[in-house]
Amino acid sequence: MDALYLLIPIALGVMIVVVIAFIYTVKSGQYDDLEGPAHRILMDDDDPRIPSKQPESPAKAVEEGKEKNV
């Protein structure tokens, strides 16, 4: 019975810490968009895997043409 006098305040302290941590995470926006990052990684266009064939600059084409002709 004496253990309850110790365990109840400890349990209340742990509960208060958990509630404060939960409120902090909600206010910081960790639960706002759960699907966006999962879709964003699939639609990443910053690093194209298939390089597009872009026309070279005219100056470089001329230089290569000169080298081929020589």
CHARMM-style PDB file with segment names, atoms N, HN, CA, C and O in Angstrom:
ATOM      1  N   MET     1       0.829  -1.201   0.000  1.00  0.00      PROA
ATOM      2  CA  MET     1       0.000   0.000   0.000  1.00  0.00      PROA
ATOM      3  C   MET     1       0.866   1.254   0.000  1.00  0.00      PROA
ATOM      4  O   MET     1       0.490   2.280  -0.566  1.00  0.00      PROA
ATOM      5  N   ASP     2       2.015   1.161   0.634  1.00  0.00      PROA
ATOM      6  HN  ASP     2       2.321   0.327   1.094  1.00  0.00      PROA
ATOM      7  CA  ASP     2       2.903   2.322   0.670  1.00  0.00      PROA
ATOM      8  C   ASP     2       3.475   2.641  -0.709  1.00  0.00      PROA
ATOM      9  O   ASP     2       3.844   3.783  -0.983  1.00  0.00      PROA
ATOM     10  N   ALA     3       3.549   1.633  -1.575  1.00  0.00      PROA
ATOM     11  HN  ALA     3       3.250   0.705  -1.353  1.00  0.00      PROA
ATOM     12  CA  ALA     3       4.089   1.847  -2.908  1.00  0.00      PROA
ATOM     13  C   ALA     3       3.179   2.738  -3.743  1.00  0.00      PROA
ATOM     14  O   ALA     3       3.652   3.456  -4.623  1.00  0.00      PROA
ATOM     15  N   LEU     4       1.884   2.696  -3.474  1.00  0.00      PROA
ATOM     16  HN  LEU     4       1.500   2.113  -2.759  1.00  0.00      PROA
ATOM     17  CA  LEU     4       0.951   3.543  -4.230  1.00  0.00      PROA
ATOM     18  C   LEU     4       1.232   5.027  -3.995  1.00  0.00      PROA
ATOM     19  O   LEU     4       1.053   5.838  -4.904  1.00  0.00      PROA
ATOM     20  N   TYR     5       1.661   5.386  -2.809  1.00  0.00      PROA
ATOM     21  HN  TYR     5       1.806   4.728  -2.070  1.00  0.00      PROA
ATOM     22  CA  TYR     5       1.970   6.793  -2.530  1.00  0.00      PROA
ATOM     23  C   TYR     5       3.155   7.283  -3.376  1.00  0.00      PROA
ATOM     24  O   TYR     5       3.288   8.478  -3.641  1.00  0.00      PROA
ATOM     25  N   LEU     6       3.992   6.361  -3.784  1.00  0.00      PROA
ATOM     26  HN  LEU     6       3.884   5.391  -3.569  1.00  0.00      PROA
ATOM     27  CA  LEU     6       5.124   6.720  -4.644  1.00  0.00      PROA
ATOM     28  C   LEU     6       4.758   6.597  -6.124  1.00  0.00      PROA
ATOM     29  O   LEU     6       5.145   7.438  -6.934  1.00  0.00      PROA
ATOM     30  N   LEU     7       4.016   5.555  -6.470  1.00  0.00      PROA
ATOM     31  HN  LEU     7       3.701   4.871  -5.812  1.00  0.00      PROA
ATOM     32  CA  LEU     7       3.741   5.287  -7.885  1.00  0.00      PROA
ATOM     33  C   LEU     7       2.710   6.245  -8.488  1.00  0.00      PROA
ATOM     34  O   LEU     7       2.811   6.580  -9.668  1.00  0.00      PROA
ATOM     35  N   ILE     8       1.751   6.680  -7.728  1.00  0.00      PROA
ATOM     36  HN  ILE     8       1.669   6.407  -6.769  1.00  0.00      PROA
ATOM     37  CA  ILE     8       0.726   7.590  -8.275  1.00  0.00      PROA
ATOM     38  C   ILE     8       1.337   8.929  -8.684  1.00  0.00      PROA
ATOM     39  O   ILE     8       1.048   9.394  -9.786  1.00  0.00      PROA
ATOM     40  N   PRO     9       2.156   9.570  -7.867  1.00  0.00      PROA
ATOM     41  CA  PRO     9       2.784  10.821  -8.347  1.00  0.00      PROA
ATOM     42  C   PRO     9       3.721  10.605  -9.537  1.00  0.00      PROA
ATOM     43  O   PRO     9       3.805  11.455 -10.423  1.00  0.00      PROA
ATOM     44  N   ILE    10       4.427   9.465  -9.558  1.00  0.00      PROA
ATOM     45  HN  ILE    10       4.359   8.774  -8.838  1.00  0.00      PROA
ATOM     46  CA  ILE    10       5.301   9.176 -10.704  1.00  0.00      PROA
ATOM     47  C   ILE    10       4.463   8.998 -11.963  1.00  0.00      PROA
ATOM     48  O   ILE    10       4.823   9.509 -13.023  1.00  0.00      PROA
ATOM     49  N   ALA    11       3.345   8.275 -11.855  1.00  0.00      PROA
ATOM     50  HN  ALA    11       3.053   7.859 -10.994  1.00  0.00      PROA
ATOM     51  CA  ALA    11       2.474   8.075 -13.014  1.00  0.00      PROA
ATOM     52  C   ALA    11       1.882   9.393 -13.488  1.00  0.00      PROA
ATOM     53  O   ALA    11       1.783   9.623 -14.693  1.00  0.00      PROA
ATOM     54  N   LEU    12       1.491  10.248 -12.579  1.00  0.00      PROA
ATOM     55  HN  LEU    12       1.570  10.060 -11.600  1.00  0.00      PROA
ATOM     56  CA  LEU    12       0.959  11.551 -12.971  1.00  0.00      PROA
ATOM     57  C   LEU    12       2.036  12.402 -13.644  1.00  0.00      PROA
ATOM     58  O   LEU    12       1.749  13.121 -14.602  1.00  0.00      PROA
ATOM     59  N   GLY    13       3.263  12.325 -13.151  1.00  0.00      PROA
ATOM     60  HN  GLY    13       3.496  11.742 -12.373  1.00  0.00      PROA
ATOM     61  CA  GLY    13       4.365  13.070 -13.761  1.00  0.00      PROA
ATOM     62  C   GLY    13       4.647  12.598 -15.175  1.00  0.00      PROA
ATOM     63  O   GLY    13       4.854  13.411 -16.076  1.00  0.00      PROA
ATOM     64  N   VAL    14       4.657  11.284 -15.374  1.00  0.00      PROA
ATOM     65  HN  VAL    14       4.489  10.624 -14.642  1.00  0.00      PROA
ATOM     66  CA  VAL    14       4.888  10.728 -16.710  1.00  0.00      PROA
ATOM     67  C   VAL    14       3.755  11.127 -17.639  1.00  0.00      PROA
ATOM     68  O   VAL    14       3.996  11.469 -18.797  1.00  0.00      PROA
ATOM     69  N   MET    15       2.523  11.090 -17.149  1.00  0.00      PROA
ATOM     70  HN  MET    15       2.327  10.812 -16.209  1.00  0.00      PROA
ATOM     71  CA  MET    15       1.373  11.462 -17.972  1.00  0.00      PROA
ATOM     72  C   MET    15       1.461  12.936 -18.386  1.00  0.00      PROA
ATOM     73  O   MET    15       1.168  13.279 -19.531  1.00  0.00      PROA
ATOM     74  N   ILE    16       1.855  13.789 -17.471  1.00  0.00      PROA
ATOM     75  HN  ILE    16       2.093  13.511 -16.541  1.00  0.00      PROA
ATOM     76  CA  ILE    16       1.981  15.219 -17.803  1.00  0.00      PROA
ATOM     77  C   ILE    16       3.058  15.427 -18.857  1.00  0.00      PROA
ATOM     78  O   ILE    16       2.871  16.223 -19.777  1.00  0.00      PROA
ATOM     79  N   VAL    17       4.181  14.724 -18.741  1.00  0.00      PROA
ATOM     80  HN  VAL    17       4.332  14.077 -17.993  1.00  0.00      PROA
ATOM     81  CA  VAL    17       5.258  14.850 -19.732  1.00  0.00      PROA
ATOM     82  C   VAL    17       4.780  14.380 -21.099  1.00  0.00      PROA
ATOM     83  O   VAL    17       5.081  15.013 -22.111  1.00  0.00      PROA
ATOM     84  N   VAL    18       4.039  13.280 -21.140  1.00  0.00      PROA
ATOM     85  HN  VAL    18       3.794  12.765 -20.318  1.00  0.00      PROA
ATOM     86  CA  VAL    18       3.556  12.757 -22.423  1.00  0.00      PROA
ATOM     87  C   VAL    18       2.554  13.722 -23.053  1.00  0.00      PROA
ATOM     88  O   VAL    18       2.599  13.959 -24.260  1.00  0.00      PROA
ATOM     89  N   VAL    19       1.657  14.275 -22.253  1.00  0.00      PROA
ATOM     90  HN  VAL    19       1.619  14.082 -21.273  1.00  0.00      PROA
ATOM     91  CA  VAL    19       0.661  15.220 -22.789  1.00  0.00      PROA
ATOM     92  C   VAL    19       1.356  16.470 -23.317  1.00  0.00      PROA
ATOM     93  O   VAL    19       0.993  16.973 -24.380  1.00  0.00      PROA
ATOM     94  N   ILE    20       2.343  16.972 -22.596  1.00  0.00      PROA
ATOM     95  HN  ILE    20       2.638  16.563 -21.732  1.00  0.00      PROA
ATOM     96  CA  ILE    20       3.082  18.152 -23.070  1.00  0.00      PROA
ATOM     97  C   ILE    20       3.829  17.837 -24.365  1.00  0.00      PROA
ATOM     98  O   ILE    20       3.860  18.663 -25.276  1.00  0.00      PROA
ATOM     99  N   ALA    21       4.425  16.659 -24.453  1.00  0.00      PROA
ATOM    100  HN  ALA    21       4.400  15.987 -23.712  1.00  0.00      PROA
ATOM    101  CA  ALA    21       5.131  16.276 -25.686  1.00  0.00      PROA
ATOM    102  C   ALA    21       4.148  16.146 -26.846  1.00  0.00      PROA
ATOM    103  O   ALA    21       4.462  16.547 -27.967  1.00  0.00      PROA
ATOM    104  N   PHE    22       2.970  15.595 -26.594  1.00  0.00      PROA
ATOM    105  HN  PHE    22       2.715  15.269 -25.684  1.00  0.00      PROA
ATOM    106  CA  PHE    22       1.977  15.455 -27.653  1.00  0.00      PROA
ATOM    107  C   PHE    22       1.492  16.822 -28.127  1.00  0.00      PROA
ATOM    108  O   PHE    22       1.371  17.051 -29.330  1.00  0.00      PROA
ATOM    109  N   ILE    23       1.218  17.724 -27.202  1.00  0.00      PROA
ATOM    110  HN  ILE    23       1.317  17.538 -26.224  1.00  0.00      PROA
ATOM    111  CA  ILE    23       0.772  19.074 -27.588  1.00  0.00      PROA
ATOM    112  C   ILE    23       1.871  19.792 -28.374  1.00  0.00      PROA
ATOM    113  O   ILE    23       1.577  20.501 -29.336  1.00  0.00      PROA
ATOM    114  N   TYR    24       3.117  19.618 -27.979  1.00  0.00      PROA
ATOM    115  HN  TYR    24       3.356  19.042 -27.197  1.00  0.00      PROA
ATOM    116  CA  TYR    24       4.224  20.240 -28.698  1.00  0.00      PROA
ATOM    117  C   TYR    24       4.323  19.713 -30.129  1.00  0.00      PROA
ATOM    118  O   TYR    24       4.536  20.487 -31.062  1.00  0.00      PROA
ATOM    119  N   THR    25       4.171  18.406 -30.303  1.00  0.00      PROA
ATOM    120  HN  THR    25       3.998  17.778 -29.545  1.00  0.00      PROA
ATOM    121  CA  THR    25       4.276  17.848 -31.656  1.00  0.00      PROA
ATOM    122  C   THR    25       3.110  18.278 -32.539  1.00  0.00      PROA
ATOM    123  O   THR    25       3.287  18.496 -33.737  1.00  0.00      PROA
ATOM    124  N   VAL    26       1.929  18.400 -31.958  1.00  0.00      PROA
ATOM    125  HN  VAL    26       1.786  18.222 -30.985  1.00  0.00      PROA
ATOM    126  CA  VAL    26       0.775  18.854 -32.739  1.00  0.00      PROA
ATOM    127  C   VAL    26       0.964  20.306 -33.166  1.00  0.00      PROA
ATOM    128  O   VAL    26       0.681  20.658 -34.311  1.00  0.00      PROA
ATOM    129  N   LYS    27       1.439  21.145 -32.255  1.00  0.00      PROA
ATOM    130  HN  LYS    27       1.669  20.858 -31.325  1.00  0.00      PROA
ATOM    131  CA  LYS    27       1.632  22.561 -32.599  1.00  0.00      PROA
ATOM    132  C   LYS    27       2.789  22.770 -33.564  1.00  0.00      PROA
ATOM    133  O   LYS    27       2.793  23.750 -34.310  1.00  0.00      PROA
ATOM    134  N   SER    28       3.773  21.870 -33.568  1.00  0.00      PROA
ATOM    135  HN  SER    28       3.770  21.075 -32.962  1.00  0.00      PROA
ATOM    136  CA  SER    28       4.903  22.043 -34.485  1.00  0.00      PROA
ATOM    137  C   SER    28       4.590  21.532 -35.891  1.00  0.00      PROA
ATOM    138  O   SER    28       5.399  21.707 -36.802  1.00  0.00      PROA
ATOM    139  N   GLY    29       3.423  20.899 -36.080  1.00  0.00      PROA
ATOM    140  HN  GLY    29       2.766  20.757 -35.339  1.00  0.00      PROA
ATOM    141  CA  GLY    29       2.996  20.516 -37.416  1.00  0.00      PROA
ATOM    142  C   GLY    29       3.459  19.159 -37.879  1.00  0.00      PROA
ATOM    143  O   GLY    29       3.500  18.903 -39.083  1.00  0.00      PROA
ATOM    144  N   GLN    30       3.806  18.292 -36.973  1.00  0.00      PROA
ATOM    145  HN  GLN    30       3.773  18.499 -35.995  1.00  0.00      PROA
ATOM    146  CA  GLN    30       4.294  16.980 -37.388  1.00  0.00      PROA
ATOM    147  C   GLN    30       3.185  16.087 -37.914  1.00  0.00      PROA
ATOM    148  O   GLN    30       3.476  15.091 -38.577  1.00  0.00      PROA
ATOM    149  N   TYR    31       1.932  16.401 -37.645  1.00  0.00      PROA
ATOM    150  HN  TYR    31       1.696  17.210 -37.106  1.00  0.00      PROA
ATOM    151  CA  TYR    31       0.827  15.560 -38.100  1.00  0.00      PROA
ATOM    152  C   TYR    31      -0.001  16.244 -39.181  1.00  0.00      PROA
ATOM    153  O   TYR    31      -1.084  15.765 -39.517  1.00  0.00      PROA
ATOM    154  N   ASP    32       0.482  17.343 -39.726  1.00  0.00      PROA
ATOM    155  HN  ASP    32       1.362  17.732 -39.452  1.00  0.00      PROA
ATOM    156  CA  ASP    32      -0.308  18.097 -40.703  1.00  0.00      PROA
ATOM    157  C   ASP    32      -0.471  17.337 -42.012  1.00  0.00      PROA
ATOM    158  O   ASP    32      -1.599  17.094 -42.442  1.00  0.00      PROA
ATOM    159  N   ASP    33       0.609  16.963 -42.642  1.00  0.00      PROA
ATOM    160  HN  ASP    33       1.525  17.160 -42.292  1.00  0.00      PROA
ATOM    161  CA  ASP    33       0.545  16.329 -43.957  1.00  0.00      PROA
ATOM    162  C   ASP    33       1.313  15.013 -43.900  1.00  0.00      PROA
ATOM    163  O   ASP    33       2.543  14.998 -43.966  1.00  0.00      PROA
ATOM    164  N   LEU    34       0.590  13.925 -43.779  1.00  0.00      PROA
ATOM    165  HN  LEU    34      -0.408  13.937 -43.726  1.00  0.00      PROA
ATOM    166  CA  LEU    34       1.258  12.634 -43.670  1.00  0.00      PROA
ATOM    167  C   LEU    34       1.527  12.006 -45.030  1.00  0.00      PROA
ATOM    168  O   LEU    34       2.415  11.160 -45.133  1.00  0.00      PROA
ATOM    169  N   GLU    35       0.799  12.383 -46.079  1.00  0.00      PROA
ATOM    170  HN  GLU    35       0.078  13.071 -45.995  1.00  0.00      PROA
ATOM    171  CA  GLU    35       0.964  11.759 -47.379  1.00  0.00      PROA
ATOM    172  C   GLU    35       1.807  12.593 -48.344  1.00  0.00      PROA
ATOM    173  O   GLU    35       2.325  12.055 -49.322  1.00  0.00      PROA
ATOM    174  N   GLY    36       1.949  13.847 -48.098  1.00  0.00      PROA
ATOM    175  HN  GLY    36       1.528  14.284 -47.304  1.00  0.00      PROA
ATOM    176  CA  GLY    36       2.685  14.725 -49.000  1.00  0.00      PROA
ATOM    177  C   GLY    36       4.130  14.320 -49.225  1.00  0.00      PROA
ATOM    178  O   GLY    36       4.554  14.230 -50.377  1.00  0.00      PROA
ATOM    179  N   PRO    37       4.907  14.070 -48.179  1.00  0.00      PROA
ATOM    180  CA  PRO    37       6.293  13.662 -48.416  1.00  0.00      PROA
ATOM    181  C   PRO    37       6.409  12.345 -49.164  1.00  0.00      PROA
ATOM    182  O   PRO    37       7.353  12.152 -49.930  1.00  0.00      PROA
ATOM    183  N   ALA    38       5.455  11.428 -48.951  1.00  0.00      PROA
ATOM    184  HN  ALA    38       4.689  11.585 -48.328  1.00  0.00      PROA
ATOM    185  CA  ALA    38       5.509  10.155 -49.662  1.00  0.00      PROA
ATOM    186  C   ALA    38       5.278  10.358 -51.157  1.00  0.00      PROA
ATOM    187  O   ALA    38       5.899   9.679 -51.975  1.00  0.00      PROA
ATOM    188  N   HSD    39       4.399  11.280 -51.521  1.00  0.00      PROA
ATOM    189  HN  HSD    39       3.895  11.832 -50.857  1.00  0.00      PROA
ATOM    190  CA  HSD    39       4.147  11.558 -52.935  1.00  0.00      PROA
ATOM    191  C   HSD    39       5.253  12.432 -53.528  1.00  0.00      PROA
ATOM    192  O   HSD    39       5.596  12.301 -54.703  1.00  0.00      PROA
ATOM    193  N   ARG    40       5.800  13.317 -52.712  1.00  0.00      PROA
ATOM    194  HN  ARG    40       5.522  13.423 -51.758  1.00  0.00      PROA
ATOM    195  CA  ARG    40       6.820  14.242 -53.196  1.00  0.00      PROA
ATOM    196  C   ARG    40       8.086  13.503 -53.630  1.00  0.00      PROA
ATOM    197  O   ARG    40       8.748  13.918 -54.581  1.00  0.00      PROA
ATOM    198  N   ILE    41       8.425  12.418 -52.942  1.00  0.00      PROA
ATOM    199  HN  ILE    41       7.887  12.082 -52.169  1.00  0.00      PROA
ATOM    200  CA  ILE    41       9.635  11.696 -53.309  1.00  0.00      PROA
ATOM    201  C   ILE    41       9.465  10.978 -54.644  1.00  0.00      PROA
ATOM    202  O   ILE    41      10.446  10.731 -55.344  1.00  0.00      PROA
ATOM    203  N   LEU    42       8.205  10.637 -55.004  1.00  0.00      PROA
ATOM    204  HN  LEU    42       7.408  10.838 -54.435  1.00  0.00      PROA
ATOM    205  CA  LEU    42       7.963   9.988 -56.287  1.00  0.00      PROA
ATOM    206  C   LEU    42       7.938  10.982 -57.437  1.00  0.00      PROA
ATOM    207  O   LEU    42       8.188  10.605 -58.582  1.00  0.00      PROA
ATOM    208  N   MET    43       7.645  12.230 -57.155  1.00  0.00      PROA
ATOM    209  HN  MET    43       7.442  12.536 -56.225  1.00  0.00      PROA
ATOM    210  CA  MET    43       7.518  13.240 -58.195  1.00  0.00      PROA
ATOM    211  C   MET    43       8.709  14.182 -58.230  1.00  0.00      PROA
ATOM    212  O   MET    43       8.581  15.315 -58.695  1.00  0.00      PROA
ATOM    213  N   ASP    44       9.840  13.749 -57.760  1.00  0.00      PROA
ATOM    214  HN  ASP    44       9.944  12.829 -57.382  1.00  0.00      PROA
ATOM    215  CA  ASP    44      11.016  14.601 -57.706  1.00  0.00      PROA
ATOM    216  C   ASP    44      11.552  14.789 -59.120  1.00  0.00      PROA
ATOM    217  O   ASP    44      11.991  13.828 -59.751  1.00  0.00      PROA
ATOM    218  N   ASP    45      11.519  15.983 -59.602  1.00  0.00      PROA
ATOM    219  HN  ASP    45      11.162  16.764 -59.089  1.00  0.00      PROA
ATOM    220  CA  ASP    45      11.975  16.289 -60.955  1.00  0.00      PROA
ATOM    221  C   ASP    45      13.316  17.001 -60.963  1.00  0.00      PROA
ATOM    222  O   ASP    45      13.790  17.414 -62.022  1.00  0.00      PROA
ATOM    223  N   ASP    46      13.930  17.149 -59.808  1.00  0.00      PROA
ATOM    224  HN  ASP    46      13.545  16.813 -58.948  1.00  0.00      PROA
ATOM    225  CA  ASP    46      15.197  17.863 -59.758  1.00  0.00      PROA
ATOM    226  C   ASP    46      16.339  17.067 -60.388  1.00  0.00      PROA
ATOM    227  O   ASP    46      17.256  17.652 -60.962  1.00  0.00      PROA
ATOM    228  N   ASP    47      16.291  15.751 -60.287  1.00  0.00      PROA
ATOM    229  HN  ASP    47      15.546  15.275 -59.820  1.00  0.00      PROA
ATOM    230  CA  ASP    47      17.370  14.918 -60.796  1.00  0.00      PROA
ATOM    231  C   ASP    47      16.802  13.979 -61.855  1.00  0.00      PROA
ATOM    232  O   ASP    47      16.385  12.871 -61.520  1.00  0.00      PROA
ATOM    233  N   PRO    48      16.774  14.390 -63.126  1.00  0.00      PROA
ATOM    234  CA  PRO    48      16.200  13.508 -64.143  1.00  0.00      PROA
ATOM    235  C   PRO    48      17.078  12.275 -64.350  1.00  0.00      PROA
ATOM    236  O   PRO    48      18.298  12.383 -64.477  1.00  0.00      PROA
ATOM    237  N   ARG    49      16.449  11.119 -64.382  1.00  0.00      PROA
ATOM    238  HN  ARG    49      15.458  11.032 -64.279  1.00  0.00      PROA
ATOM    239  CA  ARG    49      17.199   9.880 -64.553  1.00  0.00      PROA
ATOM    240  C   ARG    49      17.551   9.653 -66.021  1.00  0.00      PROA
ATOM    241  O   ARG    49      18.597   9.084 -66.331  1.00  0.00      PROA
ATOM    242  N   ILE    50      16.680  10.097 -66.918  1.00  0.00      PROA
ATOM    243  HN  ILE    50      15.830  10.559 -66.666  1.00  0.00      PROA
ATOM    244  CA  ILE    50      16.963   9.966 -68.336  1.00  0.00      PROA
ATOM    245  C   ILE    50      17.391  11.336 -68.844  1.00  0.00      PROA
ATOM    246  O   ILE    50      16.575  12.258 -68.883  1.00  0.00      PROA
ATOM    247  N   PRO    51      18.620  11.484 -69.222  1.00  0.00      PROA
ATOM    248  CA  PRO    51      19.058  12.809 -69.681  1.00  0.00      PROA
ATOM    249  C   PRO    51      18.384  13.161 -70.993  1.00  0.00      PROA
ATOM    250  O   PRO    51      18.309  12.349 -71.915  1.00  0.00      PROA
ATOM    251  N   SER    52      17.907  14.360 -71.054  1.00  0.00      PROA
ATOM    252  HN  SER    52      17.968  15.019 -70.305  1.00  0.00      PROA
ATOM    253  CA  SER    52      17.254  14.812 -72.282  1.00  0.00      PROA
ATOM    254  C   SER    52      18.318  15.269 -73.260  1.00  0.00      PROA
ATOM    255  O   SER    52      19.358  15.804 -72.875  1.00  0.00      PROA
ATOM    256  N   LYS    53      18.036  15.049 -74.527  1.00  0.00      PROA
ATOM    257  HN  LYS    53      17.191  14.615 -74.840  1.00  0.00      PROA
ATOM    258  CA  LYS    53      18.985  15.493 -75.552  1.00  0.00      PROA
ATOM    259  C   LYS    53      18.678  16.935 -75.895  1.00  0.00      PROA
ATOM    260  O   LYS    53      17.715  17.247 -76.595  1.00  0.00      PROA
ATOM    261  N   GLN    54      19.504  17.773 -75.394  1.00  0.00      PROA
ATOM    262  HN  GLN    54      20.287  17.519 -74.825  1.00  0.00      PROA
ATOM    263  CA  GLN    54      19.338  19.189 -75.660  1.00  0.00      PROA
ATOM    264  C   GLN    54      20.360  19.593 -76.711  1.00  0.00      PROA
ATOM    265  O   GLN    54      21.484  19.091 -76.727  1.00  0.00      PROA
ATOM    266  N   PRO    55      19.970  20.479 -77.563  1.00  0.00      PROA
ATOM    267  CA  PRO    55      20.936  20.923 -78.571  1.00  0.00      PROA
ATOM    268  C   PRO    55      22.094  21.644 -77.892  1.00  0.00      PROA
ATOM    269  O   PRO    55      21.923  22.420 -76.952  1.00  0.00      PROA
ATOM    270  N   GLU    56      23.255  21.354 -78.405  1.00  0.00      PROA
ATOM    271  HN  GLU    56      23.394  20.723 -79.168  1.00  0.00      PROA
ATOM    272  CA  GLU    56      24.431  21.989 -77.829  1.00  0.00      PROA
ATOM    273  C   GLU    56      24.463  23.450 -78.222  1.00  0.00      PROA
ATOM    274  O   GLU    56      23.776  23.884 -79.146  1.00  0.00      PROA
ATOM    275  N   SER    57      25.248  24.169 -77.524  1.00  0.00      PROA
ATOM    276  HN  SER    57      25.806  23.817 -76.773  1.00  0.00      PROA
ATOM    277  CA  SER    57      25.339  25.588 -77.825  1.00  0.00      PROA
ATOM    278  C   SER    57      25.973  25.757 -79.205  1.00  0.00      PROA
ATOM    279  O   SER    57      26.826  24.958 -79.589  1.00  0.00      PROA
ATOM    280  N   PRO    58      25.574  26.773 -79.945  1.00  0.00      PROA
ATOM    281  CA  PRO    58      26.120  26.973 -81.300  1.00  0.00      PROA
ATOM    282  C   PRO    58      27.641  27.131 -81.302  1.00  0.00      PROA
ATOM    283  O   PRO    58      28.307  26.674 -82.231  1.00  0.00      PROA
ATOM    284  N   ALA    59      28.188  27.763 -80.286  1.00  0.00      PROA
ATOM    285  HN  ALA    59      27.647  28.134 -79.531  1.00  0.00      PROA
ATOM    286  CA  ALA    59      29.635  27.958 -80.255  1.00  0.00      PROA
ATOM    287  C   ALA    59      30.353  26.629 -80.129  1.00  0.00      PROA
ATOM    288  O   ALA    59      31.376  26.409 -80.778  1.00  0.00      PROA
ATOM    289  N   LYS    60      29.824  25.740 -79.299  1.00  0.00      PROA
ATOM    290  HN  LYS    60      28.993  25.918 -78.773  1.00  0.00      PROA
ATOM    291  CA  LYS    60      30.464  24.441 -79.121  1.00  0.00      PROA
ATOM    292  C   LYS    60      30.316  23.588 -80.383  1.00  0.00      PROA
ATOM    293  O   LYS    60      31.235  22.861 -80.759  1.00  0.00      PROA
ATOM    294  N   ALA    61      29.151  23.682 -81.033  1.00  0.00      PROA
ATOM    295  HN  ALA    61      28.404  24.272 -80.727  1.00  0.00      PROA
ATOM    296  CA  ALA    61      28.945  22.932 -82.272  1.00  0.00      PROA
ATOM    297  C   ALA    61      29.904  23.403 -83.346  1.00  0.00      PROA
ATOM    298  O   ALA    61      30.414  22.596 -84.124  1.00  0.00      PROA
ATOM    299  N   VAL    62      30.150  24.691 -83.393  1.00  0.00      PROA
ATOM    300  HN  VAL    62      29.736  25.346 -82.762  1.00  0.00      PROA
ATOM    301  CA  VAL    62      31.078  25.232 -84.387  1.00  0.00      PROA
ATOM    302  C   VAL    62      32.488  24.739 -84.097  1.00  0.00      PROA
ATOM    303  O   VAL    62      33.219  24.370 -85.016  1.00  0.00      PROA
ATOM    304  N   GLU    63      32.876  24.732 -82.815  1.00  0.00      PROA
ATOM    305  HN  GLU    63      32.283  25.032 -82.069  1.00  0.00      PROA
ATOM    306  CA  GLU    63      34.207  24.259 -82.458  1.00  0.00      PROA
ATOM    307  C   GLU    63      34.376  22.794 -82.835  1.00  0.00      PROA
ATOM    308  O   GLU    63      35.413  22.401 -83.369  1.00  0.00      PROA
ATOM    309  N   GLU    64      33.357  21.988 -82.557  1.00  0.00      PROA
ATOM    310  HN  GLU    64      32.514  22.307 -82.123  1.00  0.00      PROA
ATOM    311  CA  GLU    64      33.450  20.573 -82.906  1.00  0.00      PROA
ATOM    312  C   GLU    64      33.480  20.392 -84.425  1.00  0.00      PROA
ATOM    313  O   GLU    64      34.188  19.525 -84.937  1.00  0.00      PROA
ATOM    314  N   GLY    65      32.716  21.204 -85.134  1.00  0.00      PROA
ATOM    315  HN  GLY    65      32.141  21.908 -84.718  1.00  0.00      PROA
ATOM    316  CA  GLY    65      32.725  21.139 -86.589  1.00  0.00      PROA
ATOM    317  C   GLY    65      34.080  21.489 -87.147  1.00  0.00      PROA
ATOM    318  O   GLY    65      34.533  20.879 -88.115  1.00  0.00      PROA
ATOM    319  N   LYS    66      34.726  22.454 -86.555  1.00  0.00      PROA
ATOM    320  HN  LYS    66      34.357  22.950 -85.768  1.00  0.00      PROA
ATOM    321  CA  LYS    66      36.061  22.836 -87.009  1.00  0.00      PROA
ATOM    322  C   LYS    66      37.046  21.715 -86.764  1.00  0.00      PROA
ATOM    323  O   LYS    66      37.910  21.432 -87.594  1.00  0.00      PROA
ATOM    324  N   GLU    67      36.901  21.064 -85.584  1.00  0.00      PROA
ATOM    325  HN  GLU    67      36.199  21.293 -84.909  1.00  0.00      PROA
ATOM    326  CA  GLU    67      37.821  19.978 -85.277  1.00  0.00      PROA
ATOM    327  C   GLU    67      37.606  18.802 -86.214  1.00  0.00      PROA
ATOM    328  O   GLU    67      38.561  18.139 -86.616  1.00  0.00      PROA
ATOM    329  N   LYS    68      36.331  18.541 -86.567  1.00  0.00      PROA
ATOM    330  HN  LYS    68      35.555  19.081 -86.240  1.00  0.00      PROA
ATOM    331  CA  LYS    68      36.053  17.428 -87.458  1.00  0.00      PROA
ATOM    332  C   LYS    68      36.570  17.716 -88.864  1.00  0.00      PROA
ATOM    333  O   LYS    68      37.030  16.813 -89.562  1.00  0.00      PROA
ATOM    334  N   ASN    69      36.492  18.963 -89.267  1.00  0.00      PROA
ATOM    335  HN  ASN    69      36.118  19.697 -88.700  1.00  0.00      PROA
ATOM    336  CA  ASN    69      36.920  19.321 -90.610  1.00  0.00      PROA
ATOM    337  C   ASN    69      38.432  19.337 -90.727  1.00  0.00      PROA
ATOM    338  O   ASN    69      38.964  19.183 -91.826  1.00  0.00      PROA
ATOM    339  N   VAL    70      39.137  19.519 -89.619  1.00  0.00      PROA
ATOM    340  HN  VAL    70      38.705  19.645 -88.726  1.00  0.00      PROA
ATOM    341  CA  VAL    70      40.590  19.640 -89.702  1.00  0.00      PROA
ATOM    342  C   VAL    70      41.236  18.318 -89.849  1.00  0.00      PROA
ATOM    343  OT1 VAL    70      42.462  18.235 -89.933  1.00  0.00      PROA
TER     344      VAL     70
END
